[in-house]
């Protein structure tokens, strides 16, 4: 497979995950929050990765985005990993597992490719 991306210019999605220290601080912040359940819901690694890469998260209230989500869900994960790699995003962590929200990353890439979403 010919690929224009190299290790140097790939976006590594795992680099947007919080460090262990950041996770511990988040847990401390959550336990000190007035509404710990609400704070927990908004401390999502998936959103951290998506905001880090795109500055946004998919809007699944948009029917076009929902269609893309269905397309990604129906696809073989290996095809999605390869698609994202070809688009310049390495989805894998050091342990070989994909980052949280890897499907959302694919949806965002497809939305950009189809002109549904434009990022500044």
Residue, then its C-alpha position, 0 to 999 in steps of 0.5 A: x500500500x502506497x501511503x504519503x504519510x510517514x511516522x513524522x507527519x502522522x497525527x498520533x491520536x494517543x498523544x491526546x490522551x491524558x497522562x496518568x497524572x492528568x487522570x489522577x487530577x481529573x479524579x480528584x476534581x470529580x470527587x471534589x465537584x458539587x455534582x460528581x456524576x455530572x463531572x464524571x460524564x464530562x471527563x471523557x477520554x473520547x472527547x479529549x482525543x476528538x477535541x485534541x485532533x479536531x477541536x470538535x466532536x461529531x454532531x449526531x443530531x445531524x442526519x448526515x453525521x448519523x449516516x456516516x456513523x452507521x457507515x463506520x459501524x457497518x465497516x470492518x474495523x481493519x478498514x476503518x484503521x486503514x482509512x484513518x491511517x491514510x488520512x493521516x491519523x494513527x489510531x493506536x496506543x502503545x498497547x496496540x489498542x485503538x484510542x477511545x473514540x476511534x470510530x468518531x475519528x473516522x466519522x469526523x474524517x469522512x464528514x470533512x472528506x464529504x464536505x459536511x464539516x469544515x474545520x478552521 
